[in-house]
């Protein structure tokens, strides 16, 4: 038995360390909407959702999936160098993204396309990065959404440091909902094995930093299953660092929203970090360079298709008379328009000057870098008709 910190509102006092049931998320999985679209309740994480709010979640997930589908197709047609798919993880990302307040700051991995959507980042800006025409063209300060982090787990340290800065800026625990802020750091189950992530946990716990560690446990660290990384549920690792953890059904957008909202509010109130494990599944490949058929069974994929995050919300909306064919068709039409814009916009993205790679290395260009730039410029000019 593992003792949970008392009085956090995160799970019962005692949580059984389970064995075989881990495959289905275990008995402590927070869920508000079943795979069959049935609304259920939870003693600690229950919220009232308006019809408009649930329809908004549905729209967000459909459009986010369309971004993913179009980007994958663009990569297959040679328009993108690579793409990190999120298929199946829409609920985890939209639930977490919509729980944020404008003043909260996000530190993403390279897969948080749904969270980027929630924070108002243009999907074309994401495509520019994967097309290789820029290094991330959105302004992190404009949307409080950091640039994508390719180094596995490094963003958790960035997030913790930023959260500690918020403490010193006096925007934590003031009681003003328009002022108090928190940070959320996204990472995957594979990143949880990285030293950077564990160091971030130590700093966050030691300094009571207002940060939510949001782990999308999609069962695979590229080709390595979760069983190779841990002998206990990931969220229980938080106990060893001295802060609470909770496991939520990552295919349930309602539950993910409720749990993330509670964790963010706890951070804003000055109560420190929380570990949220969104238990989900990566329906696609790790990236478009990956072939998941080489290491996972088709039976697992088929079983998780029955837990599709979008399908369960649609069933719930229809069953309760909250949406009809006209609404579903309107969302699909919007997705079609978005897809067309992404296809045309991606191909129209301008190629950068080869010399622009030198522009953002340092605030002020060093003498050595200036010499390298001059040498590269001379090399480019050596080609007939070449332009830098």
C-alpha positions in Angstrom: 0.0 0.0 0.0 1.2 3.5 -0.8 0.4 6.4 1.4 -1.0 9.5 -0.3 -0.5 13.0 1.2 -3.6 13.9 3.2 -5.8 16.9 2.4 -4.8 17.5 -1.2 -8.0 16.5 -2.9 -6.0 14.1 -5.1 -7.1 10.6 -4.5 -7.9 8.5 -1.5 -5.6 8.3 1.5 -4.6 4.8 0.5 -4.0 3.7 -3.1 -3.4 0.0 -3.8 -0.3 -0.7 -5.9 -2.0 -2.8 -8.5 -0.6 -5.4 -10.9 -2.5 -6.8 -13.9 -5.2 -4.2 -13.8 -2.6 -1.6 -14.8 -3.4 -2.5 -18.4 -6.7 -0.8 -18.2 -5.6 2.1 -16.0 -6.4 0.6 -12.7 -9.2 1.2 -10.1 -7.9 4.7 -9.3 -8.4 6.1 -12.8 -10.4 9.3 -12.7 -13.2 9.1 -15.3 -16.2 11.2 -16.0 -17.2 9.9 -19.4 -17.0 6.2 -20.2 -15.9 4.8 -23.6 -19.6 4.1 -24.3 -20.4 7.8 -23.8 -22.0 7.4 -20.4 -21.6 10.3 -18.0 -20.4 9.1 -14.6 -19.3 10.9 -11.5 -16.3 11.1 -9.3 -16.3 12.0 -5.6 -13.4 14.5 -5.9 -13.2 15.6 -9.5 -16.7 16.2 -10.6 -17.8 19.3 -12.5 -20.9 20.5 -14.2 -20.4 20.9 -17.9 -22.7 22.9 -20.1 -23.8 21.7 -23.5 -21.9 24.5 -25.1 -18.7 23.5 -23.3 -18.9 19.9 -24.3 -19.7 20.8 -27.9 -16.6 23.1 -27.7 -14.5 20.2 -26.6 -15.8 18.1 -29.4 -15.0 20.8 -32.0 -11.5 21.3 -30.6 -10.7 17.5 -30.8 -12.1 17.1 -34.3 -10.1 20.1 -35.6 -7.0 19.0 -33.8 -7.3 15.5 -35.3 -7.6 17.1 -38.7 -4.4 19.1 -38.2 -2.7 15.8 -37.4 -4.2 14.0 -40.3 -3.3 16.7 -42.8 0.2 17.1 -41.4 0.8 13.4 -41.7 -0.4 13.4 -45.3 1.8 16.5 -46.1 4.8 14.6 -44.8 4.0 11.6 -46.9 3.9 13.9 -49.9 7.3 15.3 -49.1 6.1 18.6 -47.9 7.3 18.1 -44.3 10.5 16.6 -43.2 8.9 14.8 -40.2 5.7 15.0 -38.1 5.0 13.9 -34.5 1.5 12.4 -34.5 -1.0 12.8 -31.7 -3.7 10.5 -33.0 -5.7 9.2 -30.0 -4.3 11.8 -27.6 -6.7 14.6 -28.4 -8.7 14.5 -25.2 -5.6 14.6 -23.0 -4.4 17.7 -24.9 -7.7 19.6 -25.3 -8.8 18.8 -21.7 -5.5 20.2 -20.4 -5.4 23.1 -22.8 -8.8 24.4 -22.0 -8.2 24.2 -18.3 -5.6 26.9 -18.6 -6.1 30.6 -17.9 -4.6 33.3 -20.2 -1.8 34.0 -17.7 -0.7 30.4 -17.3 2.3 29.3 -19.3 2.8 26.1 -21.2 6.1 24.3 -21.9 5.4 21.7 -24.6 7.2 18.8 -26.1 7.1 18.4 -29.9 3.6 16.8 -29.9 1.4 19.3 -28.2 -0.5 20.4 -31.3 -3.9 20.3 -29.4 -2.6 22.5 -26.6 -1.1 24.9 -29.1 -4.5 25.1 -30.7 -6.1 25.9 -27.4 -3.5 28.7 -26.8 -4.2 30.3 -30.2 -1.0 29.3 -32.0 -1.7 29.1 -35.8 -1.2 25.4 -36.9 0.7 26.8 -39.9 3.4 28.0 -37.5 3.7 24.4 -36.3 4.0 23.1 -39.9 6.8 25.7 -40.6 8.9 24.0 -37.9 8.4 20.5 -39.3 8.9 21.8 -42.9 12.3 23.1 -41.8 11.7 26.7 -43.0 12.0 28.1 -39.4 12.9 27.2 -35.9 9.4 27.9 -34.5 7.9 31.1 -35.7 5.4 31.8 -33.0 6.2 34.2 -30.2 6.1 32.4 -26.8 5.2 35.6 -25.0 2.2 36.3 -27.2 0.3 33.1 -26.3 2.1 32.0 -23.2 3.1 28.9 -25.1 6.8 28.0 -25.4 8.6 26.8 -28.4 8.5 23.0 -29.1 11.3 21.2 -27.2 13.0 18.4 -29.1 15.4 17.4 -26.3 13.4 14.8 -24.3 12.3 16.1 -20.9 14.4 19.3 -20.9 11.2 21.4 -20.9 10.3 20.2 -17.3 13.4 22.0 -16.0 12.5 25.1 -18.0 9.0 25.0 -16.6 10.2 24.6 -13.0 12.5 27.5 -13.3 9.9 29.7 -14.9 7.4 28.7 -12.2 10.0 29.7 -9.5 10.3 33.1 -11.3 6.5 33.5 -11.0 6.8 33.1 -7.3 9.4 35.9 -7.1 7.2 38.1 -9.4 4.4 37.8 -6.8 1.8 36.2 -9.1 1.2 33.1 -7.0 -1.1 32.8 -4.0 -2.4 36.3 -4.0 -6.1 35.3 -4.2 -6.6 37.3 -7.3 -7.9 35.0 -10.1 -6.9 37.4 -12.8 -3.3 37.6 -11.4 -2.4 34.2 -9.9 -0.6 32.0 -12.5 0.8 28.6 -12.9 2.9 26.6 -15.3 2.3 23.3 -17.0 5.0 21.1 -18.4 4.0 18.4 -20.9 6.0 15.3 -21.4 5.6 11.6 -22.3 6.0 8.4 -20.4 9.4 7.8 -22.0 10.6 11.2 -20.8 9.7 10.2 -17.2 12.9 8.1 -17.2 15.1 11.1 -18.1 17.3 12.7 -15.5 16.1 16.2 -16.3 12.5 15.2 -15.4 13.5 13.8 -12.0 15.7 16.8 -11.3 12.7 19.1 -12.1 10.6 17.1 -9.7 13.2 17.7 -6.9 13.5 21.4 -7.6 9.7 21.9 -7.8 9.1 20.0 -4.6 12.0 21.8 -2.8 10.8 25.2 -3.8 7.0 24.5 -3.8 7.0 25.7 -7.4 3.6 26.4 -9.0 4.0 23.8 -11.8 1.9 20.9 -13.1 3.8 18.0 -14.5 1.4 16.6 -17.2 2.5 13.2 -18.4 0.7 11.8 -21.4 1.3 8.1 -20.8 0.6 6.8 -24.3 2.1 3.4 -23.4 5.1 3.6 -25.7 8.5 5.3 -25.4 9.0 5.1 -29.1 9.2 1.3 -29.3 9.6 0.5 -25.6 6.5 -0.4 -23.6 5.7 1.2 -20.3 6.4 -2.0 -18.5 10.1 -1.6 -19.3 10.2 1.7 -17.5 8.3 1.3 -14.2 7.0 -1.3 -11.8 4.4 1.0 -10.4 1.9 3.4 -12.0 3.8 6.5 -13.1 1.7 9.0 -11.1 2.8 7.2 -7.9 6.4 8.3 -8.5 5.3 11.8 -7.4 5.0 10.5 -3.8 8.7 9.9 -3.6 9.4 13.5 -4.4 6.8 14.8 -1.9 3.9 16.1 -4.0 0.6 14.5 -5.0 0.0 12.6 -8.2 -3.3 11.5 -9.9 -4.1 9.3 -12.8 -6.8 10.4 -15.2 -8.4 8.7 -18.2 -6.5 10.5 -20.9 -9.2 9.6 -23.5 -11.8 11.4 -21.4 -11.8 15.1 -22.2 -14.1 15.9 -19.3 -12.0 14.1 -16.7 -8.8 15.5 -18.1 -10.2 19.0 -17.9 -11.4 18.6 -14.3 -8.2 17.1 -13.0 -5.9 19.6 -14.8 -8.1 22.5 -13.6 -7.8 21.3 -10.0 -4.0 20.8 -10.3 -3.5 24.2 -11.9 -5.6 25.9 -9.2 -3.6 24.2 -6.5 -0.4 25.6 -8.1 -1.9 29.1 -8.5 -2.9 29.0 -4.8 0.7 28.4 -3.8 0.3 24.8 -2.8 3.1 23.6 -5.1 3.5 21.0 -7.8 1.2 18.1 -8.9 1.9 15.2 -11.2 -1.0 14.3 -13.6 -0.7 11.1 -15.5 -3.1 11.1 -18.5 -3.5 7.4 -19.3 -4.0 7.2 -23.0 -2.7 5.5 -26.1 -0.7 6.6 -29.2 -2.8 5.4 -32.1 -0.4 6.5 -34.7 3.4 6.2 -34.9 5.9 7.9 -32.7 6.7 10.1 -35.6 6.3 9.6 -39.4 9.7 7.9 -39.4 8.5 5.2 -37.1 6.8 1.8 -38.0 4.8 0.8 -34.9 3.8 -2.5 -36.5 7.3 -3.8 -35.8 6.8 -3.7 -32.0 3.2 -3.6 -31.0 0.2 -5.9 -31.6 -2.7 -5.0 -33.8 -5.0 -6.4 -31.0 -3.9 -3.6 -28.7 -4.6 -1.0 -31.3 -8.1 -2.4 -32.0 -8.9 -2.5 -28.3 -7.9 1.2 -27.9 -9.9 2.2 -30.9 -13.0 1.3 -28.8 -11.9 4.1 -26.4 -11.6 6.8 -29.0 -11.8 10.2 -27.3 -13.9 11.8 -30.0 -16.4 9.0 -30.6 -17.3 8.9 -26.9 -18.1 12.6 -26.8 -20.2 12.4 -30.0 -22.2 9.5 -28.5 -22.7 11.5 -25.3 -23.9 14.6 -27.2 -26.3 12.7 -29.4 -27.7 10.5 -26.7 -28.5 13.5 -24.6 -29.9 15.6 -27.4 -27.1 18.1 -27.1 -26.0 17.9 -30.7 -27.6 16.8 -34.0 -26.5 15.9 -37.5 -26.4 19.5 -38.5 -23.9 20.4 -35.7 -21.7 17.4 -36.5 -21.7 18.3 -40.2 -20.8 21.9 -39.4 -17.8 20.8 -37.4 -16.7 18.5 -40.2 -17.1 21.3 -42.8 -14.9 23.5 -40.6 -12.4 20.7 -40.4 -12.4 20.4 -44.2 -11.8 24.2 -44.5 -9.0 24.0 -42.0 -7.4 21.1 -44.0 -7.5 23.0 -47.2 -5.9 26.1 -45.6 -3.1 23.9 -44.1 -2.4 22.2 -47.4 -2.3 25.5 -49.4 -0.5 27.4 -46.6 2.2 24.8 -46.0 3.2 24.7 -49.7 3.3 28.5 -49.8 5.6 28.9 -46.8 8.7 30.8 -48.0 12.1 29.2 -47.9 14.5 31.0 -45.6 17.8 32.5 -46.6 20.6 30.0 -45.8 22.4 32.7 -43.9 19.5 33.2 -41.5 20.7 30.2 -39.5 23.3 32.6 -37.9 20.8 35.3 -36.9 19.5 33.9 -33.6 22.4 32.0 -32.1 23.4 34.9 -29.8 21.8 38.2 -28.9 25.0 39.8 -30.3 27.0 38.0 -32.9 30.4 37.0 -31.8 33.6 37.6 -33.8 34.0 33.8 -34.4 30.4 33.5 -35.6 30.8 36.5 -37.8 33.8 34.8 -39.5 31.8 31.6 -39.9 29.0 33.5 -41.5 31.3 35.3 -43.9 32.9 32.0 -44.9 29.5 30.4 -45.5 28.4 33.4 -47.5 31.5 33.2 -49.7 30.8 29.5 -50.2 27.2 30.2 -51.3 28.4 32.9 -53.7 30.8 30.4 -55.3 27.8 28.7 -57.0 26.8 30.2 -60.3 23.6 32.2 -59.9 23.4 31.5 -56.2 21.8 33.9 -53.8 22.3 34.0 -50.1 
